[in-house]
C-alpha cells in the first residue's frame, strides 16, 4: 500500500499548517476560549482557506475531497488546538446531508462550502451513554410538517449554528435503530431553546430543548440510521487524526522543555529516566498514528468493517492520549498544570477527545461484543 502523499495533499497540509502557525497561536486560542469558545472570524478564515468546502461535493460548490485529505487537515488543526467545531460542521454534516432530498442539499451545501452557514449535528442525549440508537426525542407528523419534542446535549457550538441536524424517533422502542429519522431544524424555529456553555478544553457546546419545534425531514427510518452511523464514523476518524496532531505538538514542546530546562548544570533531557519516558510517549504517538490511518482508510468499506476499524482506532487513541498527556504534563513539572502553560491545554483537549463520540470503555465494549468464541482463529 502506498502511503506517500500527492503534491496536492502536501500543499493542503502545508497551507493549513501555515495558517495555524501564523493566525491561530496560543494567545488567540486563549482569547477565543475566554470569549466563549467560538470565533465567527476564525470560521471565516477557515472558509477562506477552502476548508469548509473540503467534504462538500463539487456539484454543490465544494472541493469533493476525501477522507485522507480530511485526516491531514484534522492533524494540523489539532496541532493548533482549534476550538471551532470543524469536524462536526464541515465533515459530519456533509455526510448526513448526502441522504437528504435534492432541494435540501441545494439549499444548504453551497452555503456550508462558502462558510456562510454553520450547520451542526445534534444527536447526543443525556443518559444515552454514547449509545447512538438510544434516542428519546420524538417526531410526529402534523399536517404537512413534522414537530419535534425532546432534548439534545453537548451540541457543538449549537447556539451559534444556523441550523441543526437532529435525530428523532418516529416509532419503535427507545433504542431501536430502525425507528429513527433525521430532521433539519433552523435556529430560529419556534419551540427551540438553546443554552450555550463552555467545555473543559475551552470549546463551546449547547443544550437543546425542543417543544413542538417544526422541522424538515432529512432522512426517514432505515436511511437515517445508515447516514447517522456513517457520519459518526467520519467524526470518529477525524477525532483520531486531531488527537494525533495534538499529541505530536505536545511531544514537540515537551522535548523543547527538556532541552531548555537545566538541573545540576545540564539540560534535563540528558537524564536517562526522562529520555525513556519521552521515548515511551513517542511510541504511543506512533501507535495512535497508525490506527488513525486505519480508521481513515476503512471509511469506504462496508459498515461492519468500517465500524470495527474506527472503534479500534478510538480505543487506541484513548489509551495513547491519556499516556502521552500524563507523561508530558509530568515532565513539565508543576507548571504543566497551570493555565499559562500550553501543555495543560493540550492535555485538556486530549481528555475531551477521549470522551467524545464514545469513550475508551464504550468502544472496548463494542469490540468485545463482536468477538467470536474462537476469536476468528478457526474461522
Beta strands, then each sheet from edge to edge (+ up, - down):
strand 1: 119-122
strand 2: 138-142
strand 3: 145-156
strand 4: 163-169
strand 5: 180-186
strand 6: 192-198
strand 7: 204-219
strand 8: 262-263
strand 9: 266-267
sheet 1: 1+ 4+ 5- 7+ 3- 2+
sheet 2: 1+ 4+ 5- 7+ 6-
sheet 3: 8+ 9-
end
